[in-house]
Amino acid sequence: MSHAQSHPSAIRRFLEAQSSAGLVLMAAAVVALIIANSPLGPGYAAMLHAYVGPLSLEHWINDGLMAVFFLLVGLEIKREVVDGQLSTWPRRVLPGIAAAGGMIVPALIYLAFNAGPTAAGWAIPAATDIAFALGVIALLGNRVPASLRVFLAALAIIDDLGAVLIIALFYTADLSLPALAGAGAALAVLIGFNLFKVRRLSPYLLVGIVLWVLVLRSGIHATLAGVMLAFTIPMERTPGRSDHACVSPLHRLEHALHLPVSFLIVPVFGLANAAVPVLGLPPSALVAPVTLGVAAGLLLGKVGGVFGFASIAVRLGLADRPAHAGRLQMLGVALLCGIGFTMSIFITLLAFPSSPLLQAEAKIGVLAGSLISGLLGYFTLRWAKRDSGGNVR
């Protein structure tokens, strides 16, 4: 038995065994929506926007806590690339192709509904919310093959990295070149630690904090720092030997982050970002071009792009389908990629900075598209498992 099979990683354990963490996440999102649309809404929003030191509480959550979540995800991706499900090139290629389709097709669908000033929101439906998508997967427990969960994690992180790149290129007004240079220097130090086989975690984490501060000040989304740090944490290939894994810096850090990420960071993130007030808007906002473009982009564009591009790649022999995953299960995962939430809402604020109405319309589209995509994805995956034991043709 391979190391990857005998010693499942932190996110693998979270997805397979900690369905209660997914329930906590979903409950947090529902509570946030209820509060935001109740008399408590204004006070709740004021609390999120209150400053604690140099950042607001909302920014500490989205830029600070979520950098830790992305650190954990990055560790999982590196582990799978080095010594797991993504250790062959065909399996690495598939998430990348699917993520590209999942960004291109939603943007085109949005632009089919919008022209002129509202076209600035083309990237809103192009992002998948990794926390909520993985939360739905967690609710399904062992119904979804492990390889498909790894595929979703890899696709989502590539998708979010693509979204960060889009923000940097198209929605970042002011980039700080000194901060970018400093972040590059910090990353070089981390790579140096790895090359010189530094195995203590404390040097990586200390420089990682510096990297996070510099990325935050650079104008690029700070969560990218978590991914960059993860990729520099040492991990050795361990063919048939589990003792190496137990002392691996990457393995130790995954193990330490598992519980706080699952039961603290992710639920707090849901509480902060699902608090979107949708009441009190004119009825026309429900059918506005921005609303329809975002909702259709998430619901139709994501599933069409992810499932379509992945299916073509497999048919052309460019990549392998995840092991023990059928076409219907692939369709279910593609539907889950239509859950936009956080990054989509973040891009909304950047796309329409001076129009509260357009922001509200886009948020309604995000909520509607994400909710329908999540429900359809969940029930598709449940039905696929019952129908064929996970081997749908």
N, C-alpha and C positions, 0 to 999 in steps of 0.2 A: 504493500500500500504506500502511496506517495505521501510525502510530508504534507502537501496541501490538503490531502484527504484526511489524514489522521489527526492533524492539528488545525481545525478550522480557525480562521482569523476572527478578529473582534467584530467586524461588520457582518461576517457570515453568521456568527452566533447571534448577533442582534436580529438578523433577518429571520433565522430559522427558529430560535427558541424564545425570543423576547417579544412576542406579539402584544404583550401588555404595554410595552413601550409605544407601539403603534397606536394602541387605543388611547393612551395618554395624549399623544400628539393630536389625534383627531378631536378628542374632547377639548383640548386647549384651543383649537381653531374654532370650534362651535361656540365656546364660551366667549372668545374674543369677538366674534360676529354679533352675538347677543348683546354684549356690553356696548359695542360701538353703535348699535342701533337702538339703544335705550337712553333714558335720561342721564345715565352715567357716562355716556359717550364723550362729551366735551371734556370732562375731568380726566377720563382715561387717556385721551389724546394729549392733554396738557402734561400729564405725568410722563408719557413716552417722550415728549419733546423737551422735558426739563433737563437741564445740563447737570451732569455729574463730572466735575473737572472739565477737561477740554472738549468732551463730546456729550451729546444728548444721550439719554438712556436708550433710545431706539438705535442710535449709532453704535453704542457699546454692544448691543445685542447683535446687530447685523454685521458689523465690521470686526467686532472682537470675539464674541462667543462663537459665531459661525465660522471664524477662521480656524477655531479648534475642531469644529465638525469637519471642515474641509481638510484639515490635517489628518484626521482619522480616515477619511475617504481616500486621500492620497496615499496613505500607508497601505490601505487595502489594495489599491490599484497596483502599487509597486510590488507588493508581495505576489499578486497574481501574475504580473508580467515576468517577474524573476523566477518564480517557482510554483506556478499554479495554472489556473484556467486560461490565462492570457499569455502563456509562455511560448506559443507558436505564432508565427506571423499571420497566418490566415485568421486566427481568432483575435488578434490585435486589430486587424484591418476592419472587421465587421462593425465594431462599435464606432469607429471613426467615420465609415461610410454612412452608417445610419444616422449619426449625429449631424453630419453635413446635410443630409436630406431633411432632417428635422429642423434645420435652421433655414434652409433655402425655400422649401415649399410653403411654410407658414408666412414668411415674409411676402412671397408672391401673392398668396391669397389675400393678405391684408391690403396690399396695393391694388388689388382688383376692386376693393370697396372704397379706397381712399385715394385722392389726388390733391395736389396743392398743399396747403399748410399741414393738413392732417396726415399727409404721407410721412411726416417725420416719425410717426409711431410704428414704422414697418418692422422694427426689431422687437416690439413688445411681445408678440406670440412666438418668438423664436427661441425662448429659453424654457427649460424644464426646471421645476423646483425639485431638487434632488431629495430634500428632507421629506416632503409630502409624498413623493412617488415611492420612496423607500418605506415610508410609513404604511402605505397601502399594501406593499409587498409583505411587510411584517405581519399585517392582519391575516394574510393567507397562510402563514406558517410554512409547513412542508409541502403545500400544494404546488409550489413553483420550484422547478429544478434549480439546484444551486448554481449551475452554469448560467441559467437565465438571469438569476439575481446579480451575478457578477457582471453579466452583459449590461444590465440596466445601470449598475453602478458606474461601469466604465463609460457607457454612453452619456450618462448624466453629467459626469465630471468633464468629459470632452465638450459637451454641450455648454456647460457653464463657463468653461474656459473660452469657448467661442464667444459667448455673450460678453465676457469681460473684455475680450479683444474688440468686439463691436463697440462697446462703451468707450474704450480707449481711443478708437479711431474716429467714431462718429458723434459721440455724446460727451466727450471730455473737452470742456472749454479751455482749461488751463492745466497743462502738464508742467510739473516742476522738474526740470532737468537735473538740478543738483540732488533732489531726493531720488530720482531714478538712478542716477550714478551711484549714490550711496547704497541703494537697494542692490544694484549689481555687484558692488564691492562686498556687501554682506553675503550675498549668494555665493560669491567666489570663495569667501572664507569657509562657508558650509561645505562646498565641494572639496576644498582643501582638507577639511577634517575627514571627509570620507576617503579621499585618496591616501591620506596618511593613517587610515584605519583607526581613528579615534572612536572608541566604543562606549565611552561614558556619554549619557544623554544630556547632562547638564550643559556642556559647551554648546551643543546644538540648540537647546531650548533658549539659552541666553542670547545667542546670536539671532535665533528665530524671532525673539521679541523685538530686537533692533530692526530686523528685516520687516516685520509687520508695521512698525512705526513709520519706516521710510516709505513703504508701499502706500500706506494710508496718506501720507503727506504728498506723494507723487501725483495724486489725482486718479490713480488706478484703484479699482475695488480691492480693499484690503484682504479679502478672503483668499486672493491669489497667493498671498504670502504663506498661508497654511499648506497649499499644494506644493509650492516650491520647497518649503522646509521638509515636507514628507519625502520628496524624491531624493533628498540628500541623506536621509537616515540610513545607516548601513544595514544591509541584509545580505547574507550569503546563501547561495543555493545549497540545499540540504538534502541530497538524494538518499532517502532511506534512513536518515538519522534525525531523531527528534531532540537529542540533547543540545545540538547547536541552536535549534529554534528557541529553546527555553532561555538561552542567554543572549539571543539576538537583540540588539537595540531596537530594531523595528518591532519585533514581537513584544518586547517588554512595554513599549510605548502604546501599542495597540491595546494590550491588556489593561493598562492603567486608564485609558480613555474610555473604555467600553461603557461602564455604568454611568459616569457623569454625562457623557454625550447622549446616551439613550434616554435617560430619565430626568435630566435637568436642562441641558442646552437645547435639545430639539423641542421640548414642550414650551420653554420660554420663548423660543423663536416663533412658534406657532401663535402664542398669545399676543406677541407684538405685531406680527405681520398680517394676521387674518382680521385685525380690527379695522375693517373698512366700512364706513357708513354708507348705506345704499338707499336709505329712506329719505323722503323729502325732495327727490329729484323730479323734474318734469317727465311725464310718460314718454315723450319723444326720445329721452335719453336711452330707453330700452331698445330702440330700433335705429339708433344713429349709426352712420357709417363706421365710426370708430368702434362702437360697441360690437357691431356685427363683424367687422374685420378682425378684431381681436379674438372674439369667441370662435369664429369659423377658422381662424388661423390655428388656434390651439386644438380644437376638436377635429377638424378635417385635415389641416395642414400637417400637424404633428404625426398623426397616424399614417397619412399618405406618404409623407417624407421618410419617416423612420421605417415603416413596414415595407414601403415600396422600394426604397434604395437598398435595404437589407436583403429583400427577396431577389432583386436583380443581381446583387453581388454574389449571393449564394448560387443562383442559377448559372451565372457566368463563370463560376469556379474561382472567383476572386477571394472568397472567404468561406469558412465553415459555419454552419448553423450551430448554436450552442448545444452541447451534448444533452440528449434526452428531452429536447424542447421541440414541440410540434409547431406547425404554422399558426394554429389558433392561439397558442400560448404566446408566440411572437406578436400576433395581432394585439393580444391583451396588454403586453408590455408597451407596445407602440401607443396604445390608447393612454396608458399611464403617463407617457411622456407629454401628453397634453395638459398635465397639471402645471400651470405656470406660476401662480402666486408670487413669491418674493422677488425674484429677479425681474419678472414681468412688471410688477408694480414699481420696482426701482427704476426700470427703464421708462415707465410711464411718466414719472416725475421729471426725468431728464428730457423726454421728448416734448412735453407740454408744460414747461416751467411757469408760464404766465396765464394758464387757462384752467381754473378749477373745474369748469364744466367738462372740458375734454379729458381731464384727469379722472373725473368721476365716471364718464362714459367708458373709458378704457378699463377702469377697475371693475365695473359691472361686467364687461366682456371677459376679463380675467377670471372673475368669480364664476360666471356661468360656464365658460369653456372648461375651466379646471374641474368644477363640480361634475359636469356631465362626463368629461373624459375619465375622471377617477372612478365614477360609478360604473361606467361601461367597461373600463379596464378590469375592475375588481370582479364583476360578475362574469366577464368573458374568461378570466383565468380560473374562476371557480368552476364554471361549466366545462371548460376544456379538461380539467383534472377528472371530473366525474365521468366525462364522456369517454375518455380513452386512456386514463392513467398517465396522462402527460405525454403521450406519443401520437398527437394528432397529425394526420397527414393532409 
